Protein backbone atom coordinates (compact mmCIF):
# COMPACT_ATOMS: atom_id res chain seq x y z
CA UNK A 1 0.00 0.00 0.00
CA UNK A 2 2.82 2.41 0.83
CA UNK A 3 4.23 1.72 -2.61
CA UNK A 4 1.04 2.94 -4.22
CA UNK A 5 -0.15 -0.43 -5.54
CA UNK A 6 -3.33 -0.91 -3.48
CA UNK A 7 -6.72 -0.50 -5.09
CA UNK A 8 -10.00 0.77 -3.66
CA UNK A 9 -8.24 2.87 -1.04
CA UNK A 10 -10.60 4.96 1.07
CA UNK A 11 -9.87 8.67 1.68
CA UNK A 12 -8.96 7.82 5.28
CA UNK A 13 -6.53 5.10 4.19
CA UNK A 14 -4.95 7.37 1.60
CA UNK A 15 -4.48 10.15 4.16
CA UNK A 16 -2.91 7.72 6.63
CA UNK A 17 -0.53 6.34 4.02
CA UNK A 18 0.60 9.86 3.16
CA UNK A 19 1.11 10.61 6.86
CA UNK A 20 3.16 7.46 7.43
CA UNK A 21 5.30 8.06 4.37
CA UNK A 22 6.01 11.64 5.39
CA UNK A 23 6.89 10.55 8.93
CA UNK A 24 9.49 8.17 7.50
CA UNK A 25 10.88 10.08 4.52
CA UNK A 26 10.99 13.70 5.74
CA UNK A 27 10.35 13.95 9.49
CA UNK A 28 12.50 17.08 9.78
CA UNK A 29 10.06 18.92 7.50
CA UNK A 30 6.76 17.79 9.02
CA UNK A 31 4.17 20.35 10.02
CA UNK A 32 0.46 20.85 10.80
CA UNK A 33 -0.32 21.05 7.07
CA UNK A 34 0.52 17.34 6.82
CA UNK A 35 -2.68 16.65 8.81
CA UNK A 36 -4.98 18.59 6.49
CA UNK A 37 -6.17 15.59 4.47
CA UNK A 38 -6.54 13.45 7.57
CA UNK A 39 -8.49 16.14 9.42
CA UNK A 40 -10.80 16.45 6.42
CA UNK A 41 -11.97 12.85 6.88
CA UNK A 42 -11.37 12.22 10.60
CA UNK A 43 -11.82 15.61 12.27
CA UNK A 44 -10.28 15.74 15.73
CA UNK A 45 -9.78 11.99 15.41
CA UNK A 46 -6.72 12.88 13.34
CA UNK A 47 -4.95 13.53 16.65
CA UNK A 48 -5.52 9.92 17.68
CA UNK A 49 -3.95 8.66 14.46
CA UNK A 50 -0.96 10.95 14.94
CA UNK A 51 -0.26 9.39 18.32
CA UNK A 52 -0.64 5.90 16.88
CA UNK A 53 1.92 6.66 14.16
CA UNK A 54 4.25 8.15 16.77
CA UNK A 55 3.77 5.09 18.95
CA UNK A 56 4.88 2.80 16.14
CA UNK A 57 7.95 4.96 15.60
CA UNK A 58 8.69 4.43 19.29
CA UNK A 59 8.23 0.70 19.75
CA UNK A 60 9.46 -0.41 16.31
CA UNK A 61 12.59 1.67 16.68
CA UNK A 62 13.46 0.00 19.99
CA UNK A 63 12.95 -3.44 18.46
CA UNK A 64 15.02 -2.53 15.38
CA UNK A 65 17.85 -0.96 17.36
CA UNK A 66 18.19 -4.05 19.53
CA UNK A 67 17.28 -6.57 16.80
CA UNK A 68 14.35 -7.89 18.80
CA UNK A 69 11.29 -8.93 16.80
CA UNK A 70 8.24 -11.12 17.27
CA UNK A 71 10.33 -14.24 16.70
CA UNK A 72 12.98 -13.05 19.20
CA UNK A 73 15.71 -14.67 17.10
CA UNK A 74 15.47 -13.36 13.52
CA UNK A 75 17.19 -15.62 11.02
CA UNK A 76 19.41 -12.82 9.73
CA UNK A 77 20.98 -12.45 13.17
CA UNK A 78 21.71 -16.09 13.97
CA UNK A 79 25.27 -15.67 12.74
CA UNK A 80 25.81 -12.84 15.26
CA UNK A 81 26.04 -14.82 18.49
CA UNK A 82 26.71 -11.85 20.77
CA UNK A 83 23.86 -9.82 19.33
CA UNK A 84 21.60 -12.84 19.49
CA UNK A 85 22.22 -13.23 23.21
CA UNK A 86 21.68 -9.52 23.68
CA UNK A 87 18.36 -9.76 21.82
CA UNK A 88 17.03 -12.37 24.23
CA UNK A 89 18.05 -10.33 27.26
CA UNK A 90 16.69 -7.13 25.77
CA UNK A 91 13.28 -8.67 25.05
CA UNK A 92 12.83 -9.39 28.76
CA UNK A 93 14.21 -6.02 29.82
CA UNK A 94 12.11 -4.12 27.29
CA UNK A 95 8.85 -5.51 28.64
CA UNK A 96 9.90 -4.57 32.14
CA UNK A 97 11.02 -1.05 31.22
CA UNK A 98 8.63 0.01 28.45
CA UNK A 99 5.34 -1.80 28.95
CA UNK A 100 3.46 -1.07 32.16
CA UNK A 101 0.46 -3.41 32.45
CA UNK A 102 -0.67 -2.07 35.80
CA UNK A 103 -4.18 -0.68 36.28
CA UNK A 104 -4.41 3.09 36.24
CA UNK A 105 -7.06 5.50 37.46
CA UNK A 106 -8.82 7.28 34.59
CA UNK A 107 -7.54 10.87 34.70
CA UNK A 108 -8.61 12.01 31.25
CA UNK A 109 -9.67 15.55 32.15
CA UNK A 110 -7.66 18.58 31.17
CA UNK A 111 -6.90 20.30 34.47
CA UNK A 112 -5.34 17.44 36.46
CA UNK A 113 -3.37 16.23 33.44
CA UNK A 114 -1.99 19.67 32.67
CA UNK A 115 -1.06 20.02 36.33
CA UNK A 116 0.81 16.70 36.25
CA UNK A 117 2.83 17.79 33.23
CA UNK A 118 3.46 21.25 34.68
CA UNK A 119 4.85 19.65 37.84
CA UNK A 120 7.30 17.59 35.77
CA UNK A 121 8.52 20.37 33.48
CA UNK A 122 8.51 23.04 36.17
CA UNK A 123 6.22 25.58 34.52
CA UNK A 124 2.58 26.04 33.38
CA UNK A 125 1.77 24.24 30.13
CA UNK A 126 -1.93 24.92 29.51
CA UNK A 127 -1.40 27.42 26.68
CA UNK A 128 1.37 25.42 25.04
CA UNK A 129 -0.77 22.25 24.94
CA UNK A 130 -3.90 23.92 23.57
CA UNK A 131 -3.78 21.86 20.31
CA UNK A 132 -4.64 18.77 22.41
CA UNK A 133 -7.69 20.18 24.20
CA UNK A 134 -10.00 18.18 21.95
CA UNK A 135 -8.35 14.94 23.09
CA UNK A 136 -7.43 15.08 26.81
CA UNK A 137 -6.63 11.36 26.80
CA UNK A 138 -3.72 12.13 24.50
CA UNK A 139 -2.46 14.58 27.09
CA UNK A 140 -2.45 11.65 29.48
CA UNK A 141 -0.08 9.79 27.15
CA UNK A 142 2.38 12.68 27.40
CA UNK A 143 2.02 12.79 31.17
CA UNK A 144 2.65 9.06 31.50
CA UNK A 145 5.64 9.21 29.15
CA UNK A 146 7.20 11.99 31.20
CA UNK A 147 6.63 10.05 34.42
CA UNK A 148 8.07 6.87 32.92
CA UNK A 149 11.18 8.77 31.89
CA UNK A 150 11.71 10.18 35.35
CA UNK A 151 11.01 6.94 37.18
CA UNK A 152 12.49 4.27 34.90
CA UNK A 153 15.20 5.79 32.71
CA UNK A 154 18.49 5.72 34.63
CA UNK A 155 20.45 7.84 32.13
CA UNK A 156 21.71 11.22 33.33
CA UNK A 157 19.58 14.12 32.14
CA UNK A 158 22.57 15.51 30.25
CA UNK A 159 22.81 12.26 28.25
CA UNK A 160 19.08 12.32 27.50
CA UNK A 161 19.41 15.90 26.22
CA UNK A 162 22.47 14.96 24.14
CA UNK A 163 20.58 12.07 22.55
CA UNK A 164 17.63 14.32 21.75
CA UNK A 165 19.91 16.85 20.05
CA UNK A 166 21.57 14.04 18.06
CA UNK A 167 18.19 12.75 16.94
CA UNK A 168 17.05 16.20 15.83
CA UNK A 169 20.27 16.65 13.85
CA UNK A 170 19.87 13.24 12.18
CA UNK A 171 16.20 13.54 11.18
CA UNK A 172 15.89 12.99 7.41
CA UNK A 173 14.74 15.93 5.32
CA UNK A 174 14.20 13.81 2.20
CA UNK A 175 13.89 10.13 1.34
CA UNK A 176 17.53 9.71 0.31
CA UNK A 177 18.56 10.59 3.87
CA UNK A 178 16.27 7.85 5.21
CA UNK A 179 17.67 5.15 2.96
CA UNK A 180 21.20 5.70 1.62
CA UNK A 181 24.60 5.36 3.24
CA UNK A 182 25.87 8.31 5.24
CA UNK A 183 28.84 9.02 7.51
CA UNK A 184 27.88 8.58 11.14
CA UNK A 185 29.31 10.37 14.19
CA UNK A 186 32.43 8.96 15.81
CA UNK A 187 30.95 9.13 19.31
CA UNK A 188 29.25 5.75 20.02
CA UNK A 189 26.17 7.26 21.67
CA UNK A 190 25.65 9.79 18.90
CA UNK A 191 26.28 7.09 16.28
CA UNK A 192 23.61 4.93 17.94
CA UNK A 193 21.21 7.89 17.84
CA UNK A 194 22.06 8.66 14.20
CA UNK A 195 21.49 5.11 12.97
CA UNK A 196 18.48 4.73 15.24
CA UNK A 197 16.90 7.78 13.69
CA UNK A 198 17.61 7.11 10.01
CA UNK A 199 17.56 3.29 9.72
CA UNK A 200 17.43 1.58 13.09
CA UNK A 201 17.55 -1.91 11.63
CA UNK A 202 21.17 -1.29 10.59
CA UNK A 203 22.50 -1.46 14.14
CA UNK A 204 25.57 -3.72 14.14
CA UNK A 205 27.33 -5.80 16.81
CA UNK A 206 30.27 -3.41 16.47
CA UNK A 207 28.06 -0.46 17.47
CA UNK A 208 26.82 -2.36 20.54
CA UNK A 209 30.41 -3.29 21.43
CA UNK A 210 31.43 0.37 21.17
CA UNK A 211 28.67 1.31 23.63
CA UNK A 212 29.93 -1.36 26.02
CA UNK A 213 33.46 0.04 25.79
CA UNK A 214 31.98 3.44 26.62
CA UNK A 215 30.62 1.99 29.86
CA UNK A 216 27.04 1.00 29.01
CA UNK A 217 25.71 -2.34 30.24
CA UNK A 218 22.51 -4.06 29.02
CA UNK A 219 20.22 -1.70 30.93
CA UNK A 220 22.21 1.32 29.81
CA UNK A 221 21.95 0.26 26.16
CA UNK A 222 18.24 -0.35 26.59
CA UNK A 223 17.76 3.09 28.15
CA UNK A 224 19.64 4.64 25.22
CA UNK A 225 17.37 2.81 22.76
CA UNK A 226 14.26 3.96 24.65
CA UNK A 227 15.56 7.54 24.72
CA UNK A 228 16.27 7.49 20.98
CA UNK A 229 12.78 6.09 20.34
CA UNK A 230 11.20 8.71 22.61
CA UNK A 231 13.04 11.51 20.82
CA UNK A 232 11.94 10.23 17.40
CA UNK A 233 8.35 9.97 18.55
CA UNK A 234 8.39 13.48 20.00
CA UNK A 235 10.18 14.95 16.97
CA UNK A 236 7.15 14.01 14.87
CA UNK A 237 4.46 14.89 17.40
CA UNK A 238 5.57 18.43 18.14
CA UNK A 239 5.88 19.23 14.44
CA UNK A 240 2.48 17.82 13.50
CA UNK A 241 0.64 19.29 16.48
CA UNK A 242 2.35 22.72 16.51
CA UNK A 243 3.56 22.15 20.07
CA UNK A 244 6.66 23.99 21.32
CA UNK A 245 9.66 21.65 21.26
CA UNK A 246 10.61 22.48 24.84
CA UNK A 247 7.39 20.91 26.16
CA UNK A 248 8.95 17.59 25.18
CA UNK A 249 8.91 14.98 27.91
CA UNK A 250 12.57 14.49 27.02
CA UNK A 251 13.53 18.03 27.94
CA UNK A 252 16.29 17.79 30.49
DRENSE-335362 format. One record per residue (C-alpha): residue number from 0; residue in three letters; chain; x, y, z. Coordinates in pm, 1 decimal, padded with zeros to 6 digits. Layout:
+-----+--------+--------+----------+----------+----------+
| num | residu | chaine |       px |       py |       pz |
+-----+--------+--------+----------+----------+----------+
| NUM |    ALA |      A |        X |        Y |        Z |
...
+-----+--------+--------+----------+----------+----------+
//
This chain:
+-----+--------+--------+----------+----------+----------+
| num | residu | chaine |       px |       py |       pz |
+-----+--------+--------+----------+----------+----------+
|   0 |    UNK |      A |  00000.0 |  00000.0 |  00000.0 |
|   1 |    UNK |      A |  00282.0 |  00241.4 |  00082.6 |
|   2 |    UNK |      A |  00423.2 |  00171.6 | -00261.0 |
|   3 |    UNK |      A |  00104.4 |  00293.9 | -00422.1 |
|   4 |    UNK |      A | -00015.4 | -00043.0 | -00553.6 |
|   5 |    UNK |      A | -00332.7 | -00091.0 | -00348.3 |
|   6 |    UNK |      A | -00671.9 | -00050.0 | -00509.5 |
|   7 |    UNK |      A | -01000.1 |  00076.9 | -00365.7 |
|   8 |    UNK |      A | -00824.1 |  00287.3 | -00104.3 |
|   9 |    UNK |      A | -01059.6 |  00496.2 |  00107.1 |
|  10 |    UNK |      A | -00987.0 |  00866.8 |  00167.9 |
|  11 |    UNK |      A | -00895.9 |  00782.2 |  00528.1 |
|  12 |    UNK |      A | -00653.3 |  00510.2 |  00419.2 |
|  13 |    UNK |      A | -00495.0 |  00737.0 |  00159.6 |
|  14 |    UNK |      A | -00448.3 |  01015.0 |  00415.8 |
|  15 |    UNK |      A | -00291.4 |  00772.1 |  00663.1 |
|  16 |    UNK |      A | -00053.3 |  00634.0 |  00401.7 |
|  17 |    UNK |      A |  00060.0 |  00986.1 |  00316.1 |
|  18 |    UNK |      A |  00110.6 |  01060.6 |  00685.9 |
|  19 |    UNK |      A |  00315.6 |  00745.6 |  00743.1 |
|  20 |    UNK |      A |  00530.1 |  00805.6 |  00436.6 |
|  21 |    UNK |      A |  00600.9 |  01164.3 |  00539.2 |
|  22 |    UNK |      A |  00689.4 |  01054.8 |  00892.8 |
|  23 |    UNK |      A |  00949.1 |  00816.8 |  00750.1 |
|  24 |    UNK |      A |  01087.8 |  01007.5 |  00451.5 |
|  25 |    UNK |      A |  01099.3 |  01370.2 |  00574.1 |
|  26 |    UNK |      A |  01034.8 |  01394.8 |  00948.8 |
|  27 |    UNK |      A |  01249.8 |  01708.3 |  00978.3 |
|  28 |    UNK |      A |  01005.9 |  01892.3 |  00750.3 |
|  29 |    UNK |      A |  00675.6 |  01778.7 |  00902.5 |
|  30 |    UNK |      A |  00417.2 |  02035.2 |  01002.3 |
|  31 |    UNK |      A |  00045.5 |  02084.6 |  01079.9 |
|  32 |    UNK |      A | -00032.3 |  02105.3 |  00706.9 |
|  33 |    UNK |      A |  00051.9 |  01733.8 |  00682.3 |
|  34 |    UNK |      A | -00267.6 |  01665.4 |  00880.6 |
|  35 |    UNK |      A | -00498.0 |  01858.9 |  00649.1 |
|  36 |    UNK |      A | -00617.5 |  01558.9 |  00446.9 |
|  37 |    UNK |      A | -00653.7 |  01345.0 |  00757.3 |
|  38 |    UNK |      A | -00849.2 |  01613.5 |  00942.3 |
|  39 |    UNK |      A | -01080.1 |  01644.9 |  00642.0 |
|  40 |    UNK |      A | -01197.0 |  01285.4 |  00688.5 |
|  41 |    UNK |      A | -01136.5 |  01222.2 |  01059.5 |
|  42 |    UNK |      A | -01182.3 |  01561.4 |  01226.6 |
|  43 |    UNK |      A | -01028.4 |  01573.7 |  01573.0 |
|  44 |    UNK |      A | -00977.6 |  01198.7 |  01540.8 |
|  45 |    UNK |      A | -00671.9 |  01288.3 |  01334.3 |
|  46 |    UNK |      A | -00494.8 |  01352.8 |  01665.0 |
|  47 |    UNK |      A | -00551.5 |  00991.9 |  01768.5 |
|  48 |    UNK |      A | -00395.2 |  00865.6 |  01446.4 |
|  49 |    UNK |      A | -00095.9 |  01095.1 |  01494.2 |
|  50 |    UNK |      A | -00026.4 |  00939.4 |  01832.4 |
|  51 |    UNK |      A | -00064.3 |  00589.6 |  01687.9 |
|  52 |    UNK |      A |  00192.3 |  00666.5 |  01416.5 |
|  53 |    UNK |      A |  00425.2 |  00815.2 |  01677.3 |
|  54 |    UNK |      A |  00377.0 |  00508.5 |  01895.4 |
|  55 |    UNK |      A |  00487.7 |  00280.1 |  01614.1 |
|  56 |    UNK |      A |  00795.3 |  00495.6 |  01560.2 |
|  57 |    UNK |      A |  00868.7 |  00443.4 |  01928.9 |
|  58 |    UNK |      A |  00823.3 |  00069.7 |  01975.0 |
|  59 |    UNK |      A |  00945.7 | -00041.2 |  01630.7 |
|  60 |    UNK |      A |  01259.3 |  00167.2 |  01668.2 |
|  61 |    UNK |      A |  01346.3 |  00000.2 |  01999.1 |
|  62 |    UNK |      A |  01295.0 | -00343.5 |  01845.6 |
|  63 |    UNK |      A |  01501.8 | -00253.3 |  01537.8 |
|  64 |    UNK |      A |  01784.5 | -00096.1 |  01736.0 |
|  65 |    UNK |      A |  01819.2 | -00405.5 |  01952.6 |
|  66 |    UNK |      A |  01727.7 | -00656.6 |  01679.7 |
|  67 |    UNK |      A |  01435.0 | -00788.6 |  01879.6 |
|  68 |    UNK |      A |  01128.6 | -00893.1 |  01680.4 |
|  69 |    UNK |      A |  00824.1 | -01112.1 |  01726.6 |
|  70 |    UNK |      A |  01033.0 | -01424.3 |  01669.6 |
|  71 |    UNK |      A |  01298.2 | -01305.0 |  01920.0 |
|  72 |    UNK |      A |  01571.4 | -01467.4 |  01710.1 |
|  73 |    UNK |      A |  01547.0 | -01336.4 |  01352.3 |
|  74 |    UNK |      A |  01718.6 | -01562.5 |  01102.3 |
|  75 |    UNK |      A |  01941.2 | -01282.5 |  00972.9 |
|  76 |    UNK |      A |  02098.5 | -01245.3 |  01317.5 |
|  77 |    UNK |      A |  02170.8 | -01608.7 |  01397.2 |
|  78 |    UNK |      A |  02526.6 | -01567.2 |  01273.8 |
|  79 |    UNK |      A |  02581.4 | -01283.7 |  01525.9 |
|  80 |    UNK |      A |  02604.0 | -01482.1 |  01849.0 |
|  81 |    UNK |      A |  02671.3 | -01184.8 |  02077.2 |
|  82 |    UNK |      A |  02386.2 | -00981.7 |  01933.3 |
|  83 |    UNK |      A |  02159.7 | -01284.0 |  01948.6 |
|  84 |    UNK |      A |  02222.0 | -01323.5 |  02321.3 |
|  85 |    UNK |      A |  02168.1 | -00951.6 |  02367.6 |
|  86 |    UNK |      A |  01835.8 | -00976.1 |  02181.9 |
|  87 |    UNK |      A |  01703.0 | -01236.8 |  02422.7 |
|  88 |    UNK |      A |  01804.5 | -01033.3 |  02726.5 |
|  89 |    UNK |      A |  01668.7 | -00713.0 |  02576.5 |
|  90 |    UNK |      A |  01327.9 | -00867.0 |  02505.1 |
|  91 |    UNK |      A |  01282.6 | -00939.4 |  02875.8 |
|  92 |    UNK |      A |  01421.0 | -00602.1 |  02982.0 |
|  93 |    UNK |      A |  01211.4 | -00411.8 |  02729.0 |
|  94 |    UNK |      A |  00885.2 | -00551.1 |  02863.6 |
|  95 |    UNK |      A |  00990.5 | -00456.5 |  03214.3 |
|  96 |    UNK |      A |  01102.1 | -00105.2 |  03122.5 |
|  97 |    UNK |      A |  00862.6 |  00001.2 |  02845.5 |
|  98 |    UNK |      A |  00534.5 | -00180.3 |  02894.5 |
|  99 |    UNK |      A |  00345.9 | -00107.4 |  03215.9 |
| 100 |    UNK |      A |  00046.3 | -00341.0 |  03244.5 |
| 101 |    UNK |      A | -00067.1 | -00207.2 |  03580.1 |
| 102 |    UNK |      A | -00418.1 | -00068.3 |  03627.7 |
| 103 |    UNK |      A | -00440.7 |  00309.5 |  03623.7 |
| 104 |    UNK |      A | -00706.2 |  00550.2 |  03745.9 |
| 105 |    UNK |      A | -00881.7 |  00727.8 |  03459.0 |
| 106 |    UNK |      A | -00754.2 |  01087.0 |  03469.9 |
| 107 |    UNK |      A | -00861.5 |  01200.8 |  03124.7 |
| 108 |    UNK |      A | -00966.8 |  01554.5 |  03214.8 |
| 109 |    UNK |      A | -00765.9 |  01858.3 |  03116.6 |
| 110 |    UNK |      A | -00690.4 |  02030.5 |  03447.4 |
| 111 |    UNK |      A | -00533.9 |  01743.8 |  03645.8 |
| 112 |    UNK |      A | -00337.4 |  01622.6 |  03344.1 |
| 113 |    UNK |      A | -00199.0 |  01967.3 |  03267.4 |
| 114 |    UNK |      A | -00106.4 |  02002.3 |  03633.4 |
| 115 |    UNK |      A |  00081.3 |  01670.4 |  03624.7 |
| 116 |    UNK |      A |  00282.8 |  01779.3 |  03322.9 |
| 117 |    UNK |      A |  00346.0 |  02125.2 |  03468.0 |
| 118 |    UNK |      A |  00484.9 |  01964.6 |  03783.8 |
| 119 |    UNK |      A |  00729.8 |  01758.8 |  03577.2 |
| 120 |    UNK |      A |  00852.0 |  02036.6 |  03347.9 |
| 121 |    UNK |      A |  00850.6 |  02303.8 |  03617.4 |
| 122 |    UNK |      A |  00622.4 |  02557.9 |  03452.5 |
| 123 |    UNK |      A |  00258.0 |  02604.2 |  03337.8 |
| 124 |    UNK |      A |  00177.5 |  02423.7 |  03012.9 |
| 125 |    UNK |      A | -00193.0 |  02492.0 |  02950.6 |
| 126 |    UNK |      A | -00140.0 |  02741.7 |  02668.4 |
| 127 |    UNK |      A |  00136.9 |  02541.8 |  02504.4 |
| 128 |    UNK |      A | -00076.6 |  02224.7 |  02494.1 |
| 129 |    UNK |      A | -00390.0 |  02392.3 |  02356.6 |
| 130 |    UNK |      A | -00377.7 |  02186.2 |  02031.3 |
| 131 |    UNK |      A | -00463.6 |  01876.7 |  02241.0 |
| 132 |    UNK |      A | -00769.1 |  02018.3 |  02419.6 |
| 133 |    UNK |      A | -01000.2 |  01818.2 |  02194.8 |
| 134 |    UNK |      A | -00835.0 |  01494.3 |  02309.1 |
| 135 |    UNK |      A | -00743.2 |  01508.2 |  02681.2 |
| 136 |    UNK |      A | -00663.0 |  01135.6 |  02680.0 |
| 137 |    UNK |      A | -00371.9 |  01212.9 |  02450.2 |
| 138 |    UNK |      A | -00246.2 |  01458.2 |  02708.8 |
| 139 |    UNK |      A | -00244.9 |  01164.7 |  02948.1 |
| 140 |    UNK |      A | -00008.1 |  00978.5 |  02715.4 |
| 141 |    UNK |      A |  00238.0 |  01267.5 |  02739.9 |
| 142 |    UNK |      A |  00201.8 |  01279.4 |  03117.2 |
| 143 |    UNK |      A |  00265.1 |  00906.3 |  03150.0 |
| 144 |    UNK |      A |  00563.7 |  00921.0 |  02914.6 |
| 145 |    UNK |      A |  00719.6 |  01198.6 |  03120.4 |
| 146 |    UNK |      A |  00662.8 |  01005.1 |  03442.2 |
| 147 |    UNK |      A |  00806.6 |  00686.6 |  03291.7 |
| 148 |    UNK |      A |  01118.3 |  00876.9 |  03189.2 |
| 149 |    UNK |      A |  01170.8 |  01018.3 |  03535.3 |
| 150 |    UNK |      A |  01100.6 |  00693.9 |  03718.4 |
| 151 |    UNK |      A |  01249.5 |  00427.0 |  03490.1 |
| 152 |    UNK |      A |  01519.6 |  00578.9 |  03271.2 |
| 153 |    UNK |      A |  01849.3 |  00572.2 |  03462.5 |
| 154 |    UNK |      A |  02044.9 |  00784.0 |  03212.8 |
| 155 |    UNK |      A |  02171.2 |  01122.5 |  03333.1 |
| 156 |    UNK |      A |  01958.0 |  01412.5 |  03213.5 |
| 157 |    UNK |      A |  02257.5 |  01551.1 |  03024.5 |
| 158 |    UNK |      A |  02280.9 |  01226.1 |  02825.3 |
| 159 |    UNK |      A |  01908.2 |  01232.4 |  02750.0 |
| 160 |    UNK |      A |  01941.1 |  01590.1 |  02621.9 |
| 161 |    UNK |      A |  02247.1 |  01495.7 |  02413.7 |
| 162 |    UNK |      A |  02058.3 |  01206.6 |  02255.1 |
| 163 |    UNK |      A |  01762.7 |  01432.2 |  02175.3 |
| 164 |    UNK |      A |  01991.2 |  01684.7 |  02005.3 |
| 165 |    UNK |      A |  02157.3 |  01404.0 |  01806.3 |
| 166 |    UNK |      A |  01818.5 |  01274.8 |  01693.8 |
| 167 |    UNK |      A |  01705.4 |  01620.2 |  01583.2 |
| 168 |    UNK |      A |  02027.0 |  01664.8 |  01384.8 |
| 169 |    UNK |      A |  01987.0 |  01324.1 |  01218.3 |
| 170 |    UNK |      A |  01620.2 |  01354.4 |  01118.0 |
| 171 |    UNK |      A |  01588.5 |  01299.4 |  00741.0 |
| 172 |    UNK |      A |  01473.6 |  01593.1 |  00531.8 |
| 173 |    UNK |      A |  01420.4 |  01381.0 |  00220.5 |
| 174 |    UNK |      A |  01389.0 |  01013.3 |  00133.8 |
| 175 |    UNK |      A |  01753.5 |  00971.1 |  00031.1 |
| 176 |    UNK |      A |  01855.8 |  01059.1 |  00386.7 |
| 177 |    UNK |      A |  01627.5 |  00785.3 |  00521.5 |
| 178 |    UNK |      A |  01767.0 |  00514.6 |  00296.0 |
| 179 |    UNK |      A |  02119.6 |  00570.1 |  00162.2 |
| 180 |    UNK |      A |  02460.1 |  00535.5 |  00324.2 |
| 181 |    UNK |      A |  02586.6 |  00830.9 |  00524.3 |
| 182 |    UNK |      A |  02884.4 |  00901.8 |  00750.5 |
| 183 |    UNK |      A |  02788.2 |  00858.1 |  01113.6 |
| 184 |    UNK |      A |  02930.7 |  01036.6 |  01418.9 |
| 185 |    UNK |      A |  03242.7 |  00895.5 |  01580.5 |
| 186 |    UNK |      A |  03095.4 |  00913.2 |  01930.9 |
| 187 |    UNK |      A |  02925.3 |  00574.8 |  02002.3 |
| 188 |    UNK |      A |  02617.1 |  00725.5 |  02167.2 |
| 189 |    UNK |      A |  02565.2 |  00979.3 |  01890.3 |
| 190 |    UNK |      A |  02628.2 |  00709.2 |  01628.1 |
| 191 |    UNK |      A |  02360.9 |  00493.3 |  01793.9 |
| 192 |    UNK |      A |  02120.7 |  00788.5 |  01783.9 |
| 193 |    UNK |      A |  02206.4 |  00866.4 |  01420.2 |
| 194 |    UNK |      A |  02149.4 |  00511.1 |  01296.7 |
| 195 |    UNK |      A |  01848.3 |  00472.5 |  01524.5 |
| 196 |    UNK |      A |  01689.7 |  00778.2 |  01368.7 |
| 197 |    UNK |      A |  01761.0 |  00710.8 |  01001.1 |
| 198 |    UNK |      A |  01755.6 |  00329.2 |  00972.2 |
| 199 |    UNK |      A |  01743.2 |  00158.3 |  01309.2 |
| 200 |    UNK |      A |  01754.9 | -00191.1 |  01162.7 |
| 201 |    UNK |      A |  02116.9 | -00129.3 |  01058.7 |
| 202 |    UNK |      A |  02250.2 | -00146.5 |  01413.6 |
| 203 |    UNK |      A |  02557.1 | -00371.5 |  01414.2 |
| 204 |    UNK |      A |  02732.5 | -00580.2 |  01681.0 |
| 205 |    UNK |      A |  03026.7 | -00341.4 |  01647.1 |
| 206 |    UNK |      A |  02806.0 | -00046.4 |  01747.2 |
| 207 |    UNK |      A |  02682.1 | -00236.0 |  02053.8 |
| 208 |    UNK |      A |  03041.0 | -00329.2 |  02142.5 |
| 209 |    UNK |      A |  03143.1 |  00037.3 |  02117.1 |
| 210 |    UNK |      A |  02867.4 |  00130.9 |  02362.9 |
| 211 |    UNK |      A |  02993.2 | -00135.7 |  02601.7 |
| 212 |    UNK |      A |  03346.5 |  00003.6 |  02578.7 |
| 213 |    UNK |      A |  03198.5 |  00344.2 |  02661.6 |
| 214 |    UNK |      A |  03062.5 |  00198.6 |  02985.6 |
| 215 |    UNK |      A |  02703.8 |  00099.9 |  02900.6 |
| 216 |    UNK |      A |  02570.7 | -00234.2 |  03023.7 |
| 217 |    UNK |      A |  02251.2 | -00406.3 |  02902.1 |
| 218 |    UNK |      A |  02022.1 | -00170.2 |  03093.0 |
| 219 |    UNK |      A |  02221.3 |  00131.6 |  02980.8 |
| 220 |    UNK |      A |  02195.1 |  00026.1 |  02615.7 |
| 221 |    UNK |      A |  01824.0 | -00035.0 |  02659.3 |
| 222 |    UNK |      A |  01776.5 |  00309.2 |  02815.1 |
| 223 |    UNK |      A |  01964.4 |  00463.7 |  02522.5 |
| 224 |    UNK |      A |  01736.9 |  00281.2 |  02275.6 |
| 225 |    UNK |      A |  01426.1 |  00396.4 |  02465.1 |
| 226 |    UNK |      A |  01555.9 |  00753.9 |  02472.4 |
| 227 |    UNK |      A |  01626.5 |  00749.0 |  02097.6 |
| 228 |    UNK |      A |  01278.5 |  00609.0 |  02034.4 |
| 229 |    UNK |      A |  01119.7 |  00871.4 |  02260.7 |
| 230 |    UNK |      A |  01304.3 |  01150.9 |  02082.1 |
| 231 |    UNK |      A |  01194.1 |  01022.6 |  01740.5 |
| 232 |    UNK |      A |  00834.9 |  00996.8 |  01854.7 |
| 233 |    UNK |      A |  00839.0 |  01348.5 |  01999.9 |
| 234 |    UNK |      A |  01017.7 |  01495.3 |  01696.8 |
| 235 |    UNK |      A |  00714.8 |  01400.7 |  01486.7 |
| 236 |    UNK |      A |  00445.9 |  01488.9 |  01740.0 |
| 237 |    UNK |      A |  00556.9 |  01843.2 |  01813.6 |
| 238 |    UNK |      A |  00588.1 |  01923.4 |  01443.6 |
| 239 |    UNK |      A |  00248.1 |  01782.5 |  01349.9 |
| 240 |    UNK |      A |  00063.6 |  01929.3 |  01647.7 |
| 241 |    UNK |      A |  00234.7 |  02271.6 |  01650.9 |
| 242 |    UNK |      A |  00355.9 |  02215.5 |  02006.8 |
| 243 |    UNK |      A |  00665.5 |  02399.3 |  02131.7 |
| 244 |    UNK |      A |  00966.1 |  02164.6 |  02125.9 |
| 245 |    UNK |      A |  01061.4 |  02248.2 |  02483.9 |
| 246 |    UNK |      A |  00739.5 |  02090.7 |  02616.3 |
| 247 |    UNK |      A |  00894.9 |  01758.6 |  02518.3 |
| 248 |    UNK |      A |  00890.8 |  01497.9 |  02791.0 |
| 249 |    UNK |      A |  01256.9 |  01449.0 |  02702.0 |
| 250 |    UNK |      A |  01352.9 |  01802.8 |  02793.8 |
| 251 |    UNK |      A |  01628.8 |  01779.3 |  03048.6 |
+-----+--------+--------+----------+----------+----------+
//
